[in-house]
């Protein structure tokens, strides 16, 4: 699919933290950290920091790009997108926290579960760079460094798996 650029005036800026926290009312099976006044954003950052060696600012960068990618795959099923190794850390974090992921699916994927079915072999055709370009056109702020670091080494999912990204 060809991605048409929108005029700058038509582009909205999307906030990954707000988009992630908007799923809070849809979280049904998680009481710790969210129901007690915490936010989903803070929960996912804490989990990234618990399971990975990185500073908070890197966790925030990765999570922000993962939210943008994940929501774009839900909102634009006809567009083939792919993610590199670094941003995929955040994508996997979202998917592994299943109550949060199910809430995202409820809110942004019309209540349907969105599969994550990656190919074994990575693509080396620049799909990450094209994905970053698409995210930018969709109103997300793109962290150029994170996408460029894996620009020629993407992990797209199998589009033959129903409703997968």
ABEGO torsion letter per residue (X at the ends): XBBBBBBAAABBBBBAAAAAAAAAAABAABABGAAAGBBAAAAAAAAAAAABBBBAAAAAAAAAAAAAAAAAAAABAABBBBBBAAAAAAAAAAAABAAAAAAAAAAAAGGBBBBBBBBABBBAAGAAAAAAAAAAAAGBBBBAAAAAAAAABBBBBBAABBGBX
